[in-house]
Amino acid sequence: MKKNLITLLFSVVLMYGCTSSDNGGNADNNDNFDRSALLSNYADNIILPSIADFQAKVSALDVARGNFINNINQNNLDVLSNAWLEAYKAWQYVGIYNIGAAESFTSNENGFRTYFNIYPVSTALIESGAANSNYNLNADAYFSAQGFPALDFLLNGIADTDASPLDKFTTNANATGYIQYMTDVQSQINARTSTILNNWQDTFRDEFVSNTSSSATGSISKIVNDYINYYERALRANKIGTPAGNFSAGQTFPDKVEAYYKNDVSKELALLSLDAVQKFFNGQAIDGSSSSESLADYLVYLDNSTLKDDINTKFNAARQQIQTLNNSFSQQVIDDNTQMTLAYDALQAAVILLKVDMASALDIQIDFVDNDGD
């Protein structure tokens, strides 16, 4: 009898050990939600089209760069600057997806964004690079001297001793160096964009969709962490909180806004970023033509429709507040920074809903720590 009882207890323990997971997730995936359909929608209708559109805009930017170099004049510089802005706008729909090949670029907390959109830009590094051609865009030190912010300075900013942006490429003593630096920055953008898109098209799309595990390495857990990280850092903190002084005891930084040298599109870029965030949450195609299984649907399936509605309400409220701001966040900080802090607060209102409530409902462990005191 005693022997049988011991055997039974051992069997129970063994069964528990075989069915449990040490990864902190619900590895059995027993809620029966169609995760594959959700991941297919995200891959085929949101992520891949966003990256493909971005590559198309990057290619158009490269063509405009070539035309400008072949015939350097103000009109071609204006065309090039416009192409830069179109690519920058497309980037707002791509910066979320630090997964697949993009994840392997760097272990930096900002992920693959380090190669595309770290600002404020280090003009000192660009000036030095144009002067002596001694730079390495793959080195950590140059994360803040490449990507769209570097092109912003090159195309829209004025270098020391110059009277206009065009002077950098004509009368400046380092004109040839500026042209080469711009070409190298563009080449870096081209190469990394192609790597990301090719990876998704060749193998990663199928890997992403088939990885329906509830574990920390499952596609849903990874993409949700990327999504929340992007919302909290790239949108809330970088675009709004840092220039508004939310993390610096009230000291403001009008020079730490996105597209500082263009200086009249920071609101537009922030609104596009928020649009990307909300469309992703609701499973809506980037062109707005359709919607399918999404995080919002998953919450409804789990009897959390109120949370879904609350998250969308917070997104809408944040959009309304951002829309009241100056087209130039730099000017808004100078004129009336209170409105910037209100926009930050509106964005912040969704952080707990996403990072705590939604993550808990979906049984997802957050894999990053934000230390800005939120």
C-alpha positions in Angstrom: 0.0 0.0 0.0 2.7 2.4 1.1 4.8 1.4 -2.0 1.8 2.0 -4.3 1.2 5.5 -2.8 4.9 6.4 -3.3 4.7 5.2 -6.9 1.5 7.3 -7.4 3.1 10.5 -6.0 6.2 10.0 -8.1 4.0 9.6 -11.2 2.1 12.8 -10.4 5.4 14.7 -9.9 6.8 13.3 -13.2 3.6 14.3 -15.1 3.7 17.8 -13.7 7.4 18.2 -14.6 6.7 17.0 -18.2 3.8 19.4 -18.7 5.2 22.4 -17.0 7.4 25.0 -18.6 10.4 26.9 -17.1 10.0 29.8 -19.5 7.4 31.7 -17.7 4.7 31.3 -20.4 1.7 29.2 -21.0 3.5 26.7 -23.2 0.4 24.6 -23.7 -1.4 27.4 -25.5 -4.7 26.1 -24.2 -6.9 29.2 -24.7 -7.6 28.0 -28.2 -7.3 31.4 -29.8 -6.2 31.2 -33.4 -2.7 32.5 -32.9 -1.6 31.4 -36.4 -4.3 33.6 -38.0 -3.2 36.6 -35.9 0.4 36.1 -36.8 -0.5 35.7 -40.5 -2.4 38.9 -40.5 0.4 40.8 -38.9 3.0 39.3 -41.2 1.1 39.5 -44.5 -1.1 42.6 -44.1 1.0 44.9 -41.8 4.7 44.0 -41.3 5.7 42.9 -44.8 3.8 45.6 -46.6 5.3 48.2 -44.3 8.8 47.1 -44.9 8.3 46.7 -48.6 6.9 50.3 -48.8 9.8 51.5 -46.8 12.3 49.9 -49.1 10.5 51.5 -52.1 10.8 54.9 -50.5 14.4 54.2 -49.6 15.1 53.3 -53.2 13.5 56.5 -54.4 15.6 58.4 -51.9 18.8 56.8 -53.3 17.8 57.7 -56.8 17.3 61.3 -55.8 20.7 61.3 -54.0 22.3 60.0 -57.3 20.6 62.7 -59.3 21.7 65.4 -56.9 25.3 64.3 -56.9 25.3 64.2 -60.7 23.9 67.7 -60.9 24.3 69.7 -57.6 21.8 72.5 -57.5 19.0 73.8 -55.2 16.2 72.2 -57.1 17.8 68.7 -56.9 18.5 69.3 -53.2 14.8 70.1 -52.7 13.8 66.9 -54.5 16.3 65.0 -52.4 15.0 66.5 -49.2 11.4 65.6 -50.1 12.4 62.0 -50.9 14.1 61.9 -47.5 10.9 63.0 -45.8 8.8 60.4 -47.6 11.2 57.7 -46.6 11.2 59.0 -43.0 7.4 58.9 -42.9 7.5 55.3 -44.1 10.0 54.5 -41.4 7.4 55.3 -38.7 5.6 52.1 -39.7 8.7 50.0 -39.6 10.5 51.0 -36.4 8.4 48.6 -34.3 9.7 45.4 -35.8 13.0 44.6 -34.1 12.6 40.9 -34.9 14.1 38.4 -37.4 17.3 39.7 -39.1 16.7 43.1 -37.6 17.2 41.7 -34.1 20.6 40.4 -35.0 22.0 43.9 -35.9 22.7 45.0 -32.4 22.0 44.1 -28.7 21.6 47.8 -28.0 18.4 48.6 -26.1 17.1 50.5 -29.0 17.5 47.5 -31.3 17.8 48.1 -35.0 16.6 51.6 -34.6 20.2 52.5 -33.7 21.1 52.4 -37.4 18.1 54.4 -38.6 16.8 56.9 -36.1 18.9 57.9 -33.1 18.6 61.6 -32.4 19.8 64.2 -31.7 22.4 63.6 -34.3 26.1 64.1 -33.6 27.0 66.8 -36.0 30.6 66.8 -34.6 31.1 63.2 -35.9 29.6 64.1 -39.3 31.8 67.2 -39.6 34.9 65.2 -38.6 34.0 62.4 -41.0 33.5 64.9 -43.9 36.9 66.5 -43.1 39.1 63.5 -42.7 37.1 60.4 -44.0 37.9 58.5 -40.9 34.7 57.0 -39.7 33.0 53.6 -39.3 29.2 53.6 -39.4 29.1 50.1 -38.0 30.8 51.3 -34.8 28.6 52.0 -31.7 30.0 55.5 -31.5 28.4 56.3 -34.9 24.8 55.2 -34.0 24.1 58.9 -33.5 25.7 60.0 -36.7 23.8 58.1 -39.4 20.3 57.2 -40.5 17.6 59.7 -41.1 18.9 62.2 -38.5 22.3 62.4 -40.3 20.6 63.0 -43.6 18.4 65.6 -41.9 21.5 67.6 -41.0 23.2 67.0 -44.4 20.2 68.0 -46.4 18.5 70.5 -44.3 21.0 71.8 -41.8 23.7 74.5 -42.1 27.3 73.5 -41.4 29.8 75.8 -39.8 30.8 78.8 -42.0 28.0 78.0 -44.5 25.0 80.2 -45.4 22.7 77.4 -46.7 22.5 73.6 -46.8 23.6 73.7 -50.4 26.9 75.2 -49.5 28.0 72.0 -47.8 28.1 70.4 -51.2 29.4 73.3 -53.3 31.6 76.0 -51.6 32.5 74.2 -48.4 36.1 73.1 -48.2 34.9 69.6 -47.3 32.2 69.4 -49.9 33.6 66.1 -51.3 33.6 64.7 -47.8 30.0 65.6 -47.2 29.0 64.0 -50.5 30.8 60.8 -49.5 29.4 60.8 -46.0 25.9 61.2 -47.3 26.5 58.3 -49.8 27.8 56.0 -47.1 24.8 56.8 -44.8 22.5 56.0 -47.7 24.3 52.8 -48.4 23.9 51.7 -44.8 20.2 52.4 -44.9 19.9 50.5 -48.3 21.8 47.5 -47.1 20.1 47.0 -43.8 16.6 47.6 -45.2 17.3 45.0 -47.9 18.6 42.5 -45.3 15.4 42.9 -43.3 13.0 42.6 -46.2 14.8 39.7 -47.8 14.8 37.8 -44.5 11.1 38.2 -44.1 10.4 37.2 -47.7 12.8 34.3 -47.8 12.3 32.4 -44.5 11.3 34.5 -41.5 7.7 35.0 -42.5 6.9 31.3 -42.3 9.0 31.0 -39.1 7.2 33.9 -37.5 3.7 32.6 -38.4 4.4 29.0 -37.3 5.9 29.9 -34.0 2.6 30.0 -32.0 4.2 29.1 -28.7 3.1 31.0 -25.6 6.7 30.9 -24.3 9.0 33.9 -24.2 10.5 32.9 -27.5 7.1 32.6 -29.2 6.3 35.1 -32.0 3.5 36.8 -30.1 5.6 37.3 -27.0 8.5 38.7 -29.0 6.4 41.0 -31.2 4.3 42.3 -28.3 7.5 43.2 -26.4 8.8 45.0 -29.5 5.5 46.8 -29.8 5.3 48.0 -26.2 9.0 48.9 -26.3 8.5 51.0 -29.4 5.4 52.8 -28.0 7.1 53.5 -24.6 10.5 54.5 -25.8 10.5 55.5 -29.5 7.1 57.3 -29.4 6.3 58.4 -25.9 9.9 59.1 -24.6 12.0 60.0 -27.6 9.5 62.0 -29.6 7.8 63.8 -26.8 9.1 63.2 -23.3 12.8 64.0 -23.8 12.5 67.3 -25.6 9.7 68.3 -23.1 12.0 67.6 -20.2 10.0 64.8 -18.6 13.2 63.0 -17.6 15.4 66.0 -16.7 13.7 67.8 -13.8 11.9 70.2 -16.1 15.0 71.2 -18.2 13.7 71.3 -21.8 15.6 70.3 -25.0 14.2 71.9 -28.1 17.1 70.5 -30.1 16.3 66.9 -29.2 13.3 66.6 -31.5 12.9 64.3 -34.5 13.9 66.0 -37.8 15.3 69.0 -35.9 16.9 70.6 -39.0 13.8 70.3 -41.2 12.0 71.6 -38.1 8.4 71.6 -39.2 7.5 67.9 -39.5 8.1 66.5 -35.9 4.3 66.5 -35.2 3.6 64.8 -38.5 6.1 62.0 -37.8 4.7 61.5 -34.2 1.2 61.2 -35.5 2.3 58.7 -38.1 4.0 56.7 -35.4 0.9 56.7 -33.3 -1.1 55.6 -36.3 1.2 52.7 -36.8 0.8 51.7 -33.2 -3.0 51.8 -33.2 -3.3 50.0 -36.5 -1.1 47.2 -35.3 -3.1 46.9 -32.1 -6.4 46.6 -34.1 -4.9 44.4 -36.8 -5.6 47.0 -39.5 -3.7 46.9 -42.8 -1.4 49.9 -43.1 -3.4 51.2 -46.1 -6.5 51.0 -44.0 -8.2 48.7 -46.5 -8.9 45.8 -44.2 -8.5 44.4 -40.7 -8.2 40.9 -39.3 -7.1 39.0 -36.2 -5.2 41.2 -33.8 -4.2 41.9 -30.2 -7.5 43.7 -29.8 -9.4 40.5 -31.0 -7.3 38.4 -28.7 -8.4 40.5 -25.7 -12.0 40.3 -26.7 -11.7 36.5 -27.0 -10.3 36.5 -23.4 -13.3 38.5 -22.2 -11.3 41.7 -22.0 -13.2 43.9 -24.4 -13.3 46.7 -21.9 -9.5 46.8 -21.9 -9.4 46.8 -25.7 -11.8 49.8 -25.7 -9.8 51.6 -23.0 -6.5 51.2 -25.0 -8.1 52.6 -28.1 -9.6 55.4 -26.1 -6.2 56.4 -24.7 -4.7 56.2 -28.2 -7.4 58.5 -29.5 -7.0 61.0 -26.7 -3.2 61.1 -27.3 -3.8 61.8 -30.9 -6.1 64.7 -30.1 -3.6 66.2 -27.8 -0.7 65.8 -30.3 -2.8 67.4 -33.0 -3.0 70.6 -31.0 0.8 71.0 -31.0 2.9 73.1 -33.3 4.1 71.4 -36.4 7.6 72.0 -34.9 8.0 70.3 -31.5 11.1 72.4 -31.1 9.1 75.6 -31.4 6.3 74.1 -29.2 8.8 73.4 -26.4 10.0 77.0 -26.6 6.6 78.7 -26.9 4.5 76.5 -24.5 6.1 73.4 -23.2 3.0 72.6 -21.0 1.2 71.4 -24.1 4.1 69.0 -24.8 3.9 67.6 -21.3 0.2 67.1 -21.7 0.9 65.1 -24.9 3.4 63.0 -22.9 0.8 62.4 -20.2 -1.8 61.4 -22.8 0.6 58.8 -24.3 1.7 57.7 -20.8 -2.0 56.9 -20.0 -1.8 53.8 -22.3 1.5 52.5 -21.0 0.1 50.7 -17.9 -2.8 49.3 -20.0 -0.3 47.8 -22.5 2.6 46.9 -20.3 0.7 45.5 -17.4 -2.9 44.8 -18.2 -2.6 43.6 -21.7 0.6 41.7 -21.1 -1.0 40.0 -18.1 -4.1 39.1 -20.0 -2.1 37.6 -22.8 0.3 35.9 -20.3 3.3 37.7 -21.7 6.4 38.5 -19.7 7.9 41.9 -20.4 11.6 41.4 -21.3 12.8 45.0 -21.1 13.1 47.5 -18.2 12.5 51.2 -18.7 14.2 53.3 -16.1 12.6 56.7 -16.7 10.5 56.6 -13.6 7.1 55.7 -15.1 
